[in-house]
């Protein structure tokens, strides 16, 4: 690589670092190679490759765009999620996700033709590459012309190859570096949470085989301390009769609400069928909303609004009014823990799991820490 290309890449890296310190920090941990006889650019999830002739013909603005493009493929774990999918359609779906994020930053191209969601009337800000992949079914799609994707065909749930990337992103967060894109921040939050769930899924599957009709709490899941979330299964893979409650008091941030929504969605993802309830609470608890699929669960969060203080005790006072004929088998409360916890007599005979977004520990029931 000659000095001109080296300087162009360095200028592009500096621009990314200044524009978004989080992405810049992650970028420093990846090898960027320039090779001859390579047509465009690519990533295999571990490194970024530029063809020498391709890079030489790029303007600085286009170099920045391509560099961001490849980095976001890595950060969003796209190379691990190809299994069982049409190559061109999934590549287009992934390109829509990353290019729309780059456009959100204000980056534009000089000469490159890029694929965006607008062309297909898709708003990618709240969608995964898999969701966009489904929306693209049956559409006439172009082959990617900006980069190549020699991606790893891996088990969708096997994120072990990305441990270094996850660690780097978590280090960036611990240093107080946050990406400036709300859409990207949400997607990263979901990915980092998912990166801790391999043992969780395995334990759930073991539990389903071992205990079909009863409850059990076992000291096995390292992520969630001494808690195993029970699944209630009667001759089929169904999660039912659980009451989820989400703290929407003023102390709970929007990022925490997104984290909680992701956590509940992840629990639901382990089961083929759902029949549960969801409420929001602050000093009062909303009437439970029944959900029987993930779409209903996601829609329920659309009406969530943060309010004033927090009162845990009133939740248990409201149970008899909300559940006159059949009480919940389990109550799972998602909160930041900033309120007085109830005592044993106040929770009556209800089984409770507290999912807390910080290091607080509930004095009664089981505590799970999320987002840490």
Secondary structure by P-SEA (a helix, b strand, c coil): ccaaaaaaaaaaaaaaaaacaaaaaaaaabbbbbbccccbbbbcccbbbbcaaaaaaccaaaaaaaaaaaaaaaaaccccccccccaaaaaaaaaaaaaaaaaaaccccccbbbbcccccccccccccaaaaaaaacccccccccccccccccccccccccaaaaaaaaaaaaaaccccccaaaaaaaaaaaaaaacaaaaaaaaaaaaccccbbbbcccccccccccbbbbbccccccccbbbbbbbcccccaaaaaaaaaaaaaaaaacccccbbbbbbccccccbbbbccaaaaaaaaccccccccccaaaaaaacccccccccccbbbbbcccccccccccccccbbbbbbccccccccccbbbbccc
